[in-house]
Amino acid sequence: ADAALKEITVAMQNAGDQKIEMEELKKKAAEENRVLEKRKKAIDIEMAQVEPLVQDARKAVGSIKTEALSEIRALRAPPDVIR
């Protein structure tokens, strides 16, 4: 009976230790989630600022005519702006 009582006591103590460890891990995970969420918001704001520039650049590149590209390729010494 004493051995069984000791086993139960040890098992309960281990369960208590595991519960404490689990709570600490939950707190760390919650803190990491807060940090990641804050970082995600900052990235989303930055992306919102950059996206219009990317769209404008796509439009500008799309409006380049093949004749203009051929002309640039034909230049022996293109100006620095073109290089």
DRENNU-455638 format. One record per atom (N, C-alpha, C): residue in one letter; atom name; z, x, y. Coordinates in pm, whole numbers, plus 50000, padded with zeros to 5 digits. Each point is the difference from the previous one (the first is absolute). Example, Ala and Ser with C-alpha at 12.3 -4.5 7.8 and 13.67 -1.06 7.14 Angstrom:
rec residuo: A atomo: N pz: 50780 px: 51319 py: 49431
rec residuo: A atomo: CA pz: 50000 px: 49911 py: 50119
rec residuo: A atomo: C pz: 50000 px: 50090 py: 50120
rec residuo: S atomo: N pz: 49928 px: 49965 py: 50105
rec residuo: S atomo: CA pz: 50006 px: 50082 py: 50119
rec residuo: S atomo: C pz: 50073 px: 49923 py: 50109
This chain:
rec residuo: A atomo: N pz: 50000 px: 50082 py: 49880
rec residuo: A atomo: CA pz: 50000 px: 49918 py: 50120
rec residuo: A atomo: C pz: 50000 px: 50086 py: 50125
rec residuo: D atomo: N pz: 50077 px: 50111 py: 49994
rec residuo: D atomo: CA pz: 50004 px: 50090 py: 50116
rec residuo: D atomo: C pz: 49863 px: 50065 py: 50024
rec residuo: A atomo: N pz: 49932 px: 50035 py: 49892
rec residuo: A atomo: CA pz: 49868 px: 50062 py: 50013
rec residuo: A atomo: C pz: 49902 px: 49902 py: 50062
rec residuo: A atomo: N pz: 50006 px: 49875 py: 49956
rec residuo: A atomo: CA pz: 49911 px: 49898 py: 50055
rec residuo: A atomo: C pz: 50031 px: 49977 py: 50147
rec residuo: L atomo: N pz: 50127 px: 49999 py: 50035
rec residuo: L atomo: CA pz: 50041 px: 49981 py: 50140
rec residuo: L atomo: C pz: 49950 px: 50116 py: 50085
rec residuo: K atomo: N pz: 50010 px: 50122 py: 49946
rec residuo: K atomo: CA pz: 49953 px: 50118 py: 50073
rec residuo: K atomo: C pz: 49848 px: 49993 py: 50019
rec residuo: E atomo: N pz: 49928 px: 49958 py: 49896
rec residuo: E atomo: CA pz: 49854 px: 49987 py: 50010
rec residuo: E atomo: C pz: 49962 px: 49897 py: 50105
rec residuo: I atomo: N pz: 50071 px: 49889 py: 50001
rec residuo: I atomo: CA pz: 49973 px: 49895 py: 50099
rec residuo: I atomo: C pz: 50029 px: 50052 py: 50140
rec residuo: T atomo: N pz: 50110 px: 50072 py: 50015
rec residuo: T atomo: CA pz: 50037 px: 50054 py: 50131
rec residuo: T atomo: C pz: 49894 px: 50099 py: 50049
rec residuo: V atomo: N pz: 49955 px: 50089 py: 49910
rec residuo: V atomo: CA pz: 49898 px: 50098 py: 50036
rec residuo: V atomo: C pz: 49869 px: 49929 py: 50035
rec residuo: A atomo: N pz: 49964 px: 49900 py: 49922
rec residuo: A atomo: CA pz: 49876 px: 49925 py: 50027
rec residuo: A atomo: C pz: 50008 px: 49929 py: 50134
rec residuo: M atomo: N pz: 50114 px: 49942 py: 50031
rec residuo: M atomo: CA pz: 50017 px: 49932 py: 50129
rec residuo: M atomo: C pz: 49994 px: 50100 py: 50115
rec residuo: Q atomo: N pz: 50060 px: 50116 py: 49979
rec residuo: Q atomo: CA pz: 49999 px: 50103 py: 50103
rec residuo: Q atomo: C pz: 49857 px: 50049 py: 50024
rec residuo: N atomo: N pz: 49926 px: 50022 py: 49891
rec residuo: N atomo: CA pz: 49860 px: 50041 py: 50013
rec residuo: N atomo: C pz: 49917 px: 49893 py: 50070
rec residuo: A atomo: N pz: 50024 px: 49876 py: 49966
rec residuo: A atomo: CA pz: 49928 px: 49890 py: 50065
rec residuo: A atomo: C pz: 50032 px: 49997 py: 50149
rec residuo: G atomo: N pz: 50126 px: 50022 py: 50035
rec residuo: G atomo: CA pz: 50039 px: 50003 py: 50141
rec residuo: G atomo: C pz: 49932 px: 50114 py: 50074
rec residuo: D atomo: N pz: 49995 px: 50118 py: 49935
rec residuo: D atomo: CA pz: 49934 px: 50115 py: 50061
rec residuo: D atomo: C pz: 49850 px: 49973 py: 50019
rec residuo: Q atomo: N pz: 49940 px: 49939 py: 49900
rec residuo: Q atomo: CA pz: 49857 px: 49968 py: 50010
rec residuo: Q atomo: C pz: 49975 px: 49898 py: 50110
rec residuo: K atomo: N pz: 50092 px: 49906 py: 50015
rec residuo: K atomo: CA pz: 49984 px: 49899 py: 50106
rec residuo: K atomo: C pz: 50007 px: 50066 py: 50137
rec residuo: I atomo: N pz: 50093 px: 50092 py: 50017
rec residuo: I atomo: CA pz: 50012 px: 50071 py: 50128
rec residuo: I atomo: C pz: 49874 px: 50080 py: 50027
rec residuo: E atomo: N pz: 49951 px: 50070 py: 49898
rec residuo: E atomo: CA pz: 49878 px: 50079 py: 50015
rec residuo: E atomo: C pz: 49881 px: 49910 py: 50034
rec residuo: M atomo: N pz: 49993 px: 49884 py: 49936
rec residuo: M atomo: CA pz: 49892 px: 49906 py: 50026
rec residuo: M atomo: C pz: 50006 px: 49949 py: 50145
rec residuo: E atomo: N pz: 50119 px: 49972 py: 50049
rec residuo: E atomo: CA pz: 50014 px: 49954 py: 50139
rec residuo: E atomo: C pz: 49956 px: 50108 py: 50098
rec residuo: E atomo: N pz: 50034 px: 50126 py: 49971
rec residuo: E atomo: CA pz: 49958 px: 50110 py: 50087
rec residuo: E atomo: C pz: 49848 px: 50013 py: 49999
rec residuo: L atomo: N pz: 49940 px: 49987 py: 49883
rec residuo: L atomo: CA pz: 49854 px: 50007 py: 49991
rec residuo: L atomo: C pz: 49934 px: 49884 py: 50075
rec residuo: K atomo: N pz: 50061 px: 49882 py: 49993
rec residuo: K atomo: CA pz: 49946 px: 49885 py: 50074
rec residuo: K atomo: C pz: 50004 px: 50026 py: 50150
rec residuo: K atomo: N pz: 50111 px: 50059 py: 50047
rec residuo: K atomo: CA pz: 50012 px: 50030 py: 50143
rec residuo: K atomo: C pz: 49894 px: 50101 py: 50042
rec residuo: K atomo: N pz: 49982 px: 50104 py: 49919
rec residuo: K atomo: CA pz: 49899 px: 50101 py: 50032
rec residuo: K atomo: C pz: 49860 px: 49939 py: 50002
rec residuo: A atomo: N pz: 49972 px: 49915 py: 49902
rec residuo: A atomo: CA pz: 49868 px: 49936 py: 49994
rec residuo: A atomo: C pz: 49978 px: 49910 py: 50122
rec residuo: A atomo: N pz: 50103 px: 49928 py: 50040
rec residuo: A atomo: CA pz: 49987 px: 49913 py: 50117
rec residuo: A atomo: C pz: 49974 px: 50082 py: 50126
rec residuo: E atomo: N pz: 50069 px: 50112 py: 50013
rec residuo: E atomo: CA pz: 49981 px: 50087 py: 50117
rec residuo: E atomo: C pz: 49858 px: 50058 py: 49999
rec residuo: E atomo: N pz: 49954 px: 50044 py: 49884
rec residuo: E atomo: CA pz: 49864 px: 50053 py: 49991
rec residuo: E atomo: C pz: 49897 px: 49892 py: 50034
rec residuo: N atomo: N pz: 50025 px: 49878 py: 49957
rec residuo: N atomo: CA pz: 49910 px: 49889 py: 50033
rec residuo: N atomo: C pz: 49996 px: 49976 py: 50150
rec residuo: R atomo: N pz: 50116 px: 50009 py: 50066
rec residuo: R atomo: CA pz: 50003 px: 49982 py: 50147
rec residuo: R atomo: C pz: 49919 px: 50109 py: 50068
rec residuo: V atomo: N pz: 50018 px: 50124 py: 49954
rec residuo: V atomo: CA pz: 49926 px: 50112 py: 50060
rec residuo: V atomo: C pz: 49850 px: 49982 py: 49978
rec residuo: L atomo: N pz: 49961 px: 49963 py: 49878
rec residuo: L atomo: CA pz: 49858 px: 49981 py: 49970
rec residuo: L atomo: C pz: 49941 px: 49884 py: 50080
rec residuo: E atomo: N pz: 50076 px: 49894 py: 50017
rec residuo: E atomo: CA pz: 49951 px: 49885 py: 50076
rec residuo: E atomo: C pz: 49979 px: 50038 py: 50146
rec residuo: K atomo: N pz: 50092 px: 50080 py: 50055
rec residuo: K atomo: CA pz: 49987 px: 50046 py: 50138
rec residuo: K atomo: C pz: 49876 px: 50088 py: 50014
rec residuo: R atomo: N pz: 49981 px: 50088 py: 49903
rec residuo: R atomo: CA pz: 49884 px: 50089 py: 50002
rec residuo: R atomo: C pz: 49870 px: 49921 py: 49987
rec residuo: K atomo: N pz: 50001 px: 49898 py: 49914
rec residuo: K atomo: CA pz: 49882 px: 49916 py: 49980
rec residuo: K atomo: C pz: 49963 px: 49928 py: 50129
rec residuo: K atomo: N pz: 50101 px: 49950 py: 50072
rec residuo: K atomo: CA pz: 49973 px: 49932 py: 50127
rec residuo: K atomo: C pz: 49936 px: 50096 py: 50100
rec residuo: A atomo: N pz: 50051 px: 50124 py: 50006
rec residuo: A atomo: CA pz: 49945 px: 50098 py: 50092
rec residuo: A atomo: C pz: 49854 px: 50032 py: 49964
rec residuo: I atomo: N pz: 49974 px: 50012 py: 49872
rec residuo: I atomo: CA pz: 49863 px: 50028 py: 49955
rec residuo: I atomo: C pz: 49908 px: 49882 py: 50030
rec residuo: D atomo: N pz: 50049 px: 49879 py: 49980
rec residuo: D atomo: CA pz: 49919 px: 49881 py: 50029
rec residuo: D atomo: C pz: 49965 px: 49993 py: 50149
rec residuo: I atomo: N pz: 50095 px: 50035 py: 50085
rec residuo: I atomo: CA pz: 49975 px: 50000 py: 50145
rec residuo: I atomo: C pz: 49893 px: 50104 py: 50033
rec residuo: E atomo: N pz: 50013 px: 50118 py: 49941
rec residuo: E atomo: CA pz: 49902 px: 50106 py: 50025
rec residuo: E atomo: C pz: 49862 px: 49960 py: 49949
rec residuo: M atomo: N pz: 49995 px: 49938 py: 49884
rec residuo: M atomo: CA pz: 49872 px: 49955 py: 49945
rec residuo: M atomo: C pz: 49936 px: 49895 py: 50090
rec residuo: A atomo: N pz: 50081 px: 49911 py: 50055
rec residuo: A atomo: CA pz: 49947 px: 49897 py: 50089
rec residuo: A atomo: C pz: 49938 px: 50062 py: 50125
rec residuo: Q atomo: N pz: 50055 px: 50113 py: 50044
rec residuo: Q atomo: CA pz: 49945 px: 50068 py: 50117
rec residuo: Q atomo: C pz: 49872 px: 50076 py: 49965
rec residuo: V atomo: N pz: 49993 px: 50053 py: 49880
rec residuo: V atomo: CA pz: 49886 px: 50083 py: 49960
rec residuo: V atomo: C pz: 49882 px: 49916 py: 49952
rec residuo: E atomo: N pz: 50026 px: 49887 py: 49940
rec residuo: E atomo: CA pz: 49894 px: 49918 py: 49939
rec residuo: E atomo: C pz: 49887 px: 49966 py: 50098
rec residuo: P atomo: N pz: 50028 px: 49959 py: 50124
rec residuo: P atomo: CA pz: 49889 px: 49972 py: 50093
rec residuo: P atomo: C pz: 49914 px: 50123 py: 50027
rec residuo: L atomo: N pz: 50062 px: 50117 py: 50004
rec residuo: L atomo: CA pz: 49923 px: 50123 py: 50022
rec residuo: L atomo: C pz: 49907 px: 50027 py: 49882
rec residuo: V atomo: N pz: 50049 px: 49976 py: 49881
rec residuo: V atomo: CA pz: 49918 px: 50020 py: 49880
rec residuo: V atomo: C pz: 49883 px: 49902 py: 50001
rec residuo: Q atomo: N pz: 50026 px: 49876 py: 50035
rec residuo: Q atomo: CA pz: 49892 px: 49900 py: 50005
rec residuo: Q atomo: C pz: 49895 px: 50038 py: 50104
rec residuo: D atomo: N pz: 50046 px: 50046 py: 50118
rec residuo: D atomo: CA pz: 49906 px: 50043 py: 50104
rec residuo: D atomo: C pz: 49916 px: 50118 py: 49952
rec residuo: A atomo: N pz: 50064 px: 50093 py: 49930
rec residuo: A atomo: CA pz: 49928 px: 50117 py: 49949
rec residuo: A atomo: C pz: 49896 px: 49957 py: 49897
rec residuo: R atomo: N pz: 50035 px: 49906 py: 49914
rec residuo: R atomo: CA pz: 49904 px: 49951 py: 49900
rec residuo: R atomo: C pz: 49879 px: 49936 py: 50067
rec residuo: K atomo: N pz: 50028 px: 49920 py: 50104
rec residuo: K atomo: CA pz: 49889 px: 49936 py: 50072
rec residuo: K atomo: C pz: 49911 px: 50105 py: 50066
rec residuo: A atomo: N pz: 50064 px: 50102 py: 50060
rec residuo: A atomo: CA pz: 49923 px: 50104 py: 50069
rec residuo: A atomo: C pz: 49913 px: 50077 py: 49901
rec residuo: V atomo: N pz: 50057 px: 50035 py: 49886
rec residuo: V atomo: CA pz: 49923 px: 50073 py: 49899
rec residuo: V atomo: C pz: 49890 px: 49911 py: 49944
rec residuo: G atomo: N pz: 50030 px: 49874 py: 49982
rec residuo: G atomo: CA pz: 49900 px: 49907 py: 49947
rec residuo: G atomo: C pz: 49883 px: 49978 py: 50095
rec residuo: S atomo: N pz: 50023 px: 50022 py: 50128
rec residuo: S atomo: CA pz: 49893 px: 49977 py: 50098
rec residuo: S atomo: C pz: 49909 px: 50121 py: 50018
rec residuo: I atomo: N pz: 50031 px: 50111 py: 49934
rec residuo: I atomo: CA pz: 49914 px: 50119 py: 50010
rec residuo: I atomo: C pz: 49872 px: 49973 py: 49922
rec residuo: K atomo: N pz: 49888 px: 50022 py: 50065
rec residuo: K atomo: CA pz: 49871 px: 49974 py: 49937
rec residuo: K atomo: C pz: 49954 px: 50123 py: 49922
rec residuo: T atomo: N pz: 49925 px: 49976 py: 49896
rec residuo: T atomo: CA pz: 49952 px: 50110 py: 49916
rec residuo: T atomo: C pz: 49908 px: 50093 py: 50077
rec residuo: E atomo: N pz: 49929 px: 49946 py: 50099
rec residuo: E atomo: CA pz: 49913 px: 50084 py: 50082
rec residuo: E atomo: C pz: 50082 px: 50102 py: 50077
rec residuo: A atomo: N pz: 50115 px: 49957 py: 50050
rec residuo: A atomo: CA pz: 50087 px: 50091 py: 50076
rec residuo: A atomo: C pz: 50052 px: 50111 py: 49909
rec residuo: L atomo: N pz: 50037 px: 49965 py: 49879
rec residuo: L atomo: CA pz: 50048 px: 50101 py: 49905
rec residuo: L atomo: C pz: 49889 px: 50099 py: 49965
rec residuo: S atomo: N pz: 49880 px: 49949 py: 49981
rec residuo: S atomo: CA pz: 49887 px: 50089 py: 49970
rec residuo: S atomo: C pz: 49972 px: 50094 py: 50115
rec residuo: E atomo: N pz: 50011 px: 49948 py: 50121
rec residuo: E atomo: CA pz: 49978 px: 50083 py: 50119
rec residuo: E atomo: C pz: 50104 px: 50111 py: 50008
rec residuo: I atomo: N pz: 50124 px: 49968 py: 49972
rec residuo: I atomo: CA pz: 50107 px: 50100 py: 50005
rec residuo: I atomo: C pz: 49979 px: 50106 py: 49893
rec residuo: R atomo: N pz: 49959 px: 49957 py: 49881
rec residuo: R atomo: CA pz: 49975 px: 50096 py: 49891
rec residuo: R atomo: C pz: 49884 px: 50095 py: 50035
rec residuo: A atomo: N pz: 49907 px: 49951 py: 50078
rec residuo: A atomo: CA pz: 49882 px: 50081 py: 50035
rec residuo: A atomo: C pz: 50032 px: 50105 py: 50105
rec residuo: L atomo: N pz: 50109 px: 49988 py: 50071
rec residuo: L atomo: CA pz: 50034 px: 50098 py: 50104
rec residuo: L atomo: C pz: 50036 px: 50133 py: 49936
rec residuo: R atomo: N pz: 49944 px: 50107 py: 50056
rec residuo: R atomo: CA pz: 50032 px: 50134 py: 49947
rec residuo: R atomo: C pz: 50141 px: 50041 py: 50040
rec residuo: A atomo: N pz: 50035 px: 49976 py: 50123
rec residuo: A atomo: CA pz: 50133 px: 50037 py: 50050
rec residuo: A atomo: C pz: 50059 px: 49878 py: 50071
rec residuo: P atomo: N pz: 50063 px: 49910 py: 49925
rec residuo: P atomo: CA pz: 50055 px: 49881 py: 50065
rec residuo: P atomo: C pz: 50115 px: 50037 py: 50094
rec residuo: P atomo: N pz: 50019 px: 49923 py: 50104
rec residuo: P atomo: CA pz: 50110 px: 50026 py: 50093
rec residuo: P atomo: C pz: 50136 px: 49994 py: 49928
rec residuo: D atomo: N pz: 50100 px: 50062 py: 50061
rec residuo: D atomo: CA pz: 50133 px: 50004 py: 49940
rec residuo: D atomo: C pz: 50057 px: 49861 py: 49975
rec residuo: V atomo: N pz: 49968 px: 49907 py: 50087
rec residuo: V atomo: CA pz: 50050 px: 49863 py: 49985
rec residuo: V atomo: C pz: 49954 px: 49939 py: 49868
rec residuo: I atomo: N pz: 49880 px: 50031 py: 49959
rec residuo: I atomo: CA pz: 49944 px: 49944 py: 49878
rec residuo: I atomo: C pz: 50056 px: 50071 py: 49876
rec residuo: R atomo: N pz: 50025 px: 50127 py: 50011
rec residuo: R atomo: CA pz: 50052 px: 50075 py: 49885
rec residuo: R atomo: C pz: 50134 px: 49946 py: 49965
